[in-house]
Amino acid sequence: MAMIQISIKFVLLLICLLTLLLVSIGLYLIIKRVKEVKIKAKIASYVSKHEENWRRYLIEGVPFNPEVIPKSREEIIGIEVIFSTYLKNLSNESIQEKISQFSNEYLKDFYLNLLQSKSWSKRMNAMFHIEDFKIDSLEKDCEKLGKKRISREEYFQLLRIYSLFNKNLFLQHILIGNVQLSEYEYKKLLLNLPAELLDTLTDKITDLPKTCRYALIDTLGLKRDIEYLPHLEVQLQQEDIEIRIKSLRAIYEIGFINNPENYLAFVKSPVWEERLMVAKLFQLLPLSYTLPHLEILLEDESWWVRSQAAKTMMRDKSGRTSLEEYIEHSSDRYAIDMANEALGKGLKP
């Protein structure tokens, strides 16, 4: 009986403790939620109260009202909301400059504290806003952070900041490549570079780490600037197959061929991707020049190359006639089938 009484008391005690724990957790969550609601209310109140003052300052050029200077963390977050909206939807050089001036004057200390925090998320938050709001007065503090043991994500974000405020340091990191980024990361970095810095990297393309060079070639294609064409044509002579393929693709994106003779060797390349790309590039030249080369590609062992050669021929006003004449004198069944398919006649039985 004594053992049963002890067991009952233990169970009751355990139930009381669990109940107390659940009540405590419930109270904690309620208090936390109440605090979050109050914080959001303060942020919304600041935005509602001052959005017109910010509009007049950023858009109309009226001197900013001293009342907009933040007095709390919540008001700074309110400013972040307003600034981010303008930068995303209405940004121009004048707005960016005003946001930068204000941020350097009144938000610097707040982001410096975040930058020096032991919390990874706070440091990242600081760096995102240093970049977005162009807070160049914190560049040296970012350099100090870069000398510490930091995460890959922090290093990447620091590179974005260096590209804005310390171009020599940015180039140093890219050329030395202490931290090897992925091709995707390099491309994400390069696409947002100032034009002057991208030009400098292009001049140093052969000195870049291979992965960065791949990303740079892709980036030059996406820029579609004919000024980059000579740099890309030089890359066609590289031994690296991937560099040649990417360069051909980038030139196709630019949409202009300067010297057609530079591309003829790719018609008989042992690499099918190069033959495919030159078949695409021939769209940029008159069929009267490319026809004999496209007929060779029409007989290629790769279905993709044959298909592209036929499509390229059909893009020219005399392409249909050329394909019909080819069918008459050719003995290559696969090439004839592809020509018929391009002409809309379907495959021969």
C-alpha positions as CSV (number, residue, x, y, z in Angstrom):
1,M,0.0,0.0,0.0
2,A,2.8,2.4,0.9
3,M,4.4,1.8,-2.5
4,I,1.1,2.6,-4.3
5,Q,0.7,5.8,-2.3
6,I,4.2,6.9,-3.2
7,S,3.6,6.2,-6.9
8,I,0.3,8.2,-6.8
9,K,2.1,11.1,-5.2
10,F,4.9,10.9,-7.8
11,V,2.4,10.9,-10.6
12,L,0.5,13.9,-9.2
13,L,3.8,15.8,-8.7
14,L,4.8,15.0,-12.3
15,I,1.4,16.2,-13.6
16,C,1.7,19.4,-11.6
17,L,5.2,20.0,-13.0
18,L,4.2,19.4,-16.6
19,T,1.1,21.6,-16.1
20,L,3.4,24.4,-14.8
21,L,5.8,23.9,-17.7
22,L,3.0,24.1,-20.2
23,V,1.5,27.2,-18.6
24,S,5.0,28.8,-18.6
25,I,5.6,28.0,-22.2
26,G,2.1,29.4,-23.1
27,L,2.7,32.6,-21.2
28,Y,6.1,33.0,-22.8
29,L,4.6,32.6,-26.3
30,I,1.8,35.0,-25.5
31,I,4.2,37.6,-24.1
32,K,6.5,37.1,-27.2
33,R,3.6,37.5,-29.5
34,V,2.4,40.7,-27.7
35,K,5.9,42.2,-28.1
36,E,6.0,41.3,-31.8
37,V,2.7,43.0,-32.3
38,K,3.8,46.1,-30.5
39,I,7.1,46.2,-32.5
40,K,5.2,45.9,-35.8
41,A,2.8,48.6,-34.7
42,K,5.6,51.0,-34.0
43,I,7.2,50.3,-37.3
44,A,3.9,50.8,-39.2
45,S,3.3,53.9,-37.2
46,Y,6.6,55.4,-38.2
47,V,6.0,54.5,-41.9
48,S,2.5,55.9,-41.9
49,K,3.6,59.1,-40.1
50,H,6.6,59.9,-42.2
51,E,6.2,58.4,-45.6
52,E,5.0,61.7,-47.0
53,N,8.0,63.5,-45.5
54,W,10.3,60.9,-47.2
55,R,8.5,61.3,-50.5
56,R,9.0,65.0,-50.5
57,Y,12.7,64.6,-49.6
58,L,13.6,61.8,-52.0
59,I,11.4,62.8,-54.9
60,E,10.8,66.5,-54.7
61,G,14.1,67.5,-53.2
62,V,12.6,69.2,-50.2
63,P,15.1,69.2,-47.2
64,F,14.2,66.3,-44.9
65,N,12.2,67.0,-41.8
66,P,14.3,66.4,-38.6
67,E,11.4,64.5,-37.2
68,V,12.3,61.6,-39.6
69,I,15.6,61.0,-37.8
70,P,15.1,57.6,-36.0
71,K,15.0,57.5,-32.2
72,S,14.6,53.7,-31.8
73,R,15.3,50.4,-33.4
74,E,11.7,50.1,-34.6
75,E,12.0,53.5,-36.4
76,I,15.2,52.4,-38.1
77,I,13.4,49.3,-39.4
78,G,10.6,51.7,-40.6
79,I,13.2,53.6,-42.5
80,E,14.5,50.3,-44.0
81,V,11.0,49.6,-45.2
82,I,10.7,53.0,-46.9
83,F,14.2,53.0,-48.4
84,S,13.9,49.5,-49.7
85,T,10.6,50.4,-51.4
86,Y,12.2,53.3,-53.2
87,L,15.3,51.5,-54.2
88,K,13.2,48.6,-55.6
89,N,10.6,50.6,-57.4
90,L,11.7,54.2,-58.0
91,S,15.4,54.2,-57.7
92,N,17.6,56.7,-59.6
93,E,21.0,58.3,-59.0
94,S,19.5,61.2,-57.0
95,I,17.4,58.9,-54.7
96,Q,20.4,56.6,-54.2
97,E,22.6,59.5,-53.2
98,K,20.1,60.9,-50.7
99,I,19.6,57.5,-49.1
100,S,23.4,57.1,-48.9
101,Q,23.9,60.5,-47.3
102,F,21.2,60.0,-44.7
103,S,22.3,56.5,-43.9
104,N,26.0,57.5,-43.5
105,E,24.9,60.2,-41.1
106,Y,22.1,58.7,-39.1
107,L,22.2,54.9,-39.5
108,K,25.9,54.2,-39.4
109,D,26.2,53.5,-35.7
110,F,23.2,51.1,-35.8
111,Y,24.7,49.0,-38.5
112,L,28.2,49.1,-37.0
113,N,26.8,47.5,-33.8
114,L,25.2,44.8,-35.9
115,L,28.4,44.3,-37.9
116,Q,30.3,43.7,-34.6
117,S,27.7,41.4,-33.2
118,K,28.5,37.7,-32.4
119,S,25.2,36.8,-34.2
120,W,25.8,35.7,-37.8
121,S,22.3,36.8,-38.9
122,K,22.8,40.3,-37.5
123,R,26.2,40.7,-39.3
124,M,24.6,39.6,-42.5
125,N,21.7,41.9,-42.0
126,A,24.1,44.8,-41.5
127,M,26.1,44.0,-44.6
128,F,23.0,43.7,-46.8
129,H,22.0,47.2,-45.8
130,I,25.5,48.6,-46.0
131,E,25.4,47.5,-49.7
132,D,21.9,48.6,-50.4
133,F,22.1,52.0,-48.7
134,K,25.7,52.6,-49.9
135,I,27.1,53.2,-46.4
136,D,30.7,53.7,-47.5
137,S,31.7,55.1,-44.1
138,L,31.6,51.5,-42.8
139,E,33.9,50.1,-45.5
140,K,37.0,49.9,-43.1
141,D,34.9,48.1,-40.5
142,C,33.9,45.6,-43.2
143,E,37.6,45.1,-43.9
144,K,38.2,44.4,-40.3
145,L,35.4,41.8,-40.3
146,G,37.0,40.3,-43.4
147,K,40.2,39.6,-41.5
148,K,38.4,37.4,-39.0
149,R,37.1,33.9,-39.4
150,I,33.9,34.3,-41.3
151,S,31.4,32.2,-43.2
152,R,31.3,31.7,-46.9
153,E,28.1,33.8,-47.1
154,E,29.7,36.7,-45.2
155,Y,32.8,36.6,-47.5
156,F,30.5,36.7,-50.6
157,Q,28.6,39.7,-49.2
158,L,31.9,41.5,-48.3
159,L,33.0,41.1,-51.9
160,R,29.9,42.9,-53.0
161,I,30.7,45.7,-50.6
162,Y,34.3,45.9,-51.8
163,S,33.1,46.1,-55.4
164,L,31.3,49.3,-54.4
165,F,33.8,51.0,-52.1
166,N,37.2,49.4,-52.5
167,K,37.8,48.2,-56.1
168,N,41.4,47.4,-55.6
169,L,40.7,45.1,-52.7
170,F,37.9,43.5,-54.7
171,L,40.2,42.8,-57.6
172,Q,42.8,41.4,-55.2
173,H,40.4,38.9,-53.7
174,I,39.1,37.9,-57.1
175,L,42.5,37.4,-58.7
176,I,44.0,35.6,-55.8
177,G,40.9,33.5,-55.2
178,N,41.6,32.6,-51.5
179,V,38.0,31.4,-51.3
180,Q,36.9,29.5,-54.4
181,L,33.3,30.5,-55.2
182,S,31.0,28.5,-57.4
183,E,30.3,29.6,-61.0
184,Y,26.8,30.6,-59.9
185,E,28.2,32.8,-57.1
186,Y,30.7,34.4,-59.4
187,K,28.0,35.2,-61.9
188,K,25.7,36.6,-59.3
189,L,28.6,38.8,-58.2
190,L,29.7,39.9,-61.7
191,L,26.3,40.8,-63.0
192,N,26.0,43.6,-60.5
193,L,29.5,45.1,-60.9
194,P,29.9,48.7,-62.0
195,A,30.8,48.9,-65.7
196,E,34.3,50.2,-65.0
197,L,35.1,47.3,-62.7
198,L,33.7,44.7,-65.1
199,D,35.9,46.2,-67.9
200,T,39.0,45.9,-65.7
201,L,38.2,42.2,-65.0
202,T,37.6,41.6,-68.7
203,D,41.1,43.0,-69.4
204,K,42.5,40.5,-66.8
205,I,40.4,37.6,-67.9
206,T,43.3,35.2,-68.5
207,D,44.5,35.9,-64.9
208,L,41.2,34.9,-63.3
209,P,40.5,31.5,-61.6
210,K,39.0,29.2,-64.1
211,T,35.5,29.1,-62.5
212,C,35.5,32.9,-62.4
213,R,36.5,33.1,-66.0
214,Y,33.6,30.8,-66.9
215,A,31.2,33.1,-65.1
216,L,32.7,36.3,-66.6
217,I,32.3,34.9,-70.2
218,D,28.6,34.1,-69.4
219,T,28.2,37.6,-67.9
220,L,29.7,39.3,-71.0
221,G,27.2,37.5,-73.1
222,L,24.3,38.6,-70.9
223,K,25.5,42.2,-71.1
224,R,25.1,42.0,-74.9
225,D,27.7,44.8,-75.4
226,I,29.6,44.6,-78.7
227,E,32.6,46.2,-77.0
228,Y,33.3,42.8,-75.3
229,L,33.4,40.9,-78.6
230,P,37.2,41.1,-79.2
231,H,37.8,39.7,-75.7
232,L,35.5,36.8,-76.4
233,E,37.0,36.1,-79.8
234,V,40.4,35.8,-78.1
235,Q,39.0,33.1,-75.8
236,L,38.1,31.0,-78.9
237,Q,41.7,30.1,-79.1
238,Q,41.9,28.6,-75.6
239,E,42.6,24.9,-75.0
240,D,39.8,24.7,-72.4
241,I,36.8,23.3,-74.3
242,E,34.3,24.8,-71.8
243,I,35.8,28.3,-72.3
244,R,35.5,28.0,-76.1
245,I,31.9,26.8,-75.9
246,K,30.9,29.5,-73.4
247,S,32.6,32.1,-75.6
248,L,30.7,31.0,-78.7
249,R,27.5,31.1,-76.7
250,A,28.3,34.6,-75.4
251,I,29.0,35.9,-78.9
252,Y,25.7,34.5,-80.0
253,E,24.0,36.4,-77.2
254,I,25.7,39.6,-78.3
255,G,24.4,38.9,-81.8
256,F,27.2,40.1,-84.0
257,I,30.1,38.4,-85.8
258,N,33.1,40.6,-86.6
259,N,35.3,38.2,-88.6
260,P,33.4,35.1,-90.0
261,E,36.7,33.4,-90.8
262,N,37.4,33.0,-87.1
263,Y,34.4,30.6,-86.8
264,L,34.8,28.2,-89.8
265,A,37.1,25.8,-88.0
266,F,34.3,25.0,-85.5
267,V,32.3,23.4,-88.4
268,K,34.6,20.4,-88.2
269,S,35.3,20.6,-84.4
270,P,35.5,17.2,-82.7
271,V,33.3,18.7,-79.9
272,W,29.6,18.5,-80.9
273,E,28.6,21.4,-78.6
274,E,31.0,23.7,-80.6
275,R,29.5,22.5,-83.9
276,L,26.0,23.2,-82.5
277,M,27.0,26.7,-81.4
278,V,28.6,27.6,-84.8
279,A,25.4,26.4,-86.5
280,K,23.5,28.9,-84.3
281,L,26.0,31.6,-85.0
282,F,25.6,31.2,-88.7
283,Q,22.1,32.8,-88.2
284,L,24.0,36.1,-87.9
285,L,25.5,35.7,-91.4
286,P,24.0,35.6,-94.9
287,L,23.1,32.2,-96.1
288,S,25.0,32.9,-99.3
289,Y,28.2,32.7,-97.2
290,T,27.3,30.0,-94.8
291,L,25.4,27.5,-97.0
292,P,28.3,25.1,-97.8
293,H,29.2,25.0,-94.1
294,L,25.6,24.5,-93.0
295,E,25.2,21.6,-95.5
296,I,28.2,19.9,-93.8
297,L,26.5,20.5,-90.4
298,L,23.2,19.1,-91.8
299,E,25.0,15.8,-92.2
300,D,26.5,15.8,-88.7
301,E,26.4,12.7,-86.5
302,S,24.6,14.7,-83.8
303,W,20.8,15.1,-84.1
304,W,21.1,18.4,-82.3
305,V,23.6,19.8,-84.7
306,R,21.6,18.6,-87.8
307,S,18.4,20.1,-86.3
308,Q,20.1,23.5,-85.7
309,A,21.7,23.6,-89.1
310,A,18.2,23.1,-90.7
311,K,16.6,25.7,-88.5
312,T,19.4,28.2,-89.3
313,M,18.8,27.7,-93.0
314,M,15.1,28.2,-92.7
315,R,15.6,31.5,-91.0
316,D,16.9,32.9,-94.3
317,K,14.5,34.0,-97.0
318,S,16.1,31.6,-99.4
319,G,16.4,28.8,-96.9
320,R,13.4,26.8,-98.1
321,T,14.8,26.8,-101.6
322,S,18.2,25.8,-100.4
323,L,16.9,22.9,-98.4
324,E,14.8,21.6,-101.3
325,E,17.8,21.7,-103.6
326,Y,19.8,19.9,-101.0
327,I,17.3,17.1,-100.7
328,E,17.5,16.6,-104.5
329,H,21.3,16.1,-104.6
330,S,22.0,14.6,-101.2
331,S,22.3,10.9,-100.4
332,D,22.5,11.3,-96.6
333,R,19.2,9.8,-95.3
334,Y,19.5,11.4,-91.9
335,A,20.2,14.9,-93.4
336,I,17.4,14.5,-95.9
337,D,15.0,13.5,-93.0
338,M,16.0,16.6,-91.1
339,A,15.6,18.9,-94.1
340,N,12.1,17.5,-94.7
341,E,11.2,18.0,-91.1
342,A,12.4,21.6,-91.3
343,L,10.3,22.1,-94.4
344,G,7.3,20.8,-92.5
345,K,7.0,17.6,-94.6
346,G,7.7,15.2,-91.8
347,L,10.1,12.3,-91.9
348,K,10.3,10.0,-94.9
349,P,9.4,6.4,-94.3
